[in-house]
Amino acid sequence: MTDRRGDLFSAECPTRHLLDRIGDKWTSMTVKLLAERYPEAARFSELRRAMPGVSHKMLSQTLQRLAADGLVTRRVEDSVPPAVHYSLTELGRSLDEPLALLREWAETHMPEIDRHRTAAPR
């Protein structure tokens, strides 16, 4: 296996690209839901209902990116209409804890961040 680490400050750094993909709110919410609420699998419609504000297109793109990165598996049930189920892979489950720590940090520090934003000159 080739070491794909690079210079985080380079636009071509693979780690930088991965952080960009896993650092958005929809990825964090999707991983949390699949890890905690739907540990076996969830249908697209279940995920969408559980994520207020996410568009069909955004959830679809998020799930496609997660699947392409090996973090989510997609299983299509042979039915009419086809039922599509998503679940975290082992790699995806390993992402849940670091994202949970980041969410906890954000929730803990949000009041302080809000105070700074309110006090900041416009």
Protein Blocks (a to p, Z undefined) as FASTA:
>chain_A
ZZfbdcfkbmklmklmmmmmmmpmklmmmmmmmmmmmmmbccfklmmmmmghiafklmmm
mmmmmmmnopaccdddddddddddddddfklmmmmmmmmmmmmmmmmmmmmmmmmmmmpc
ZZ
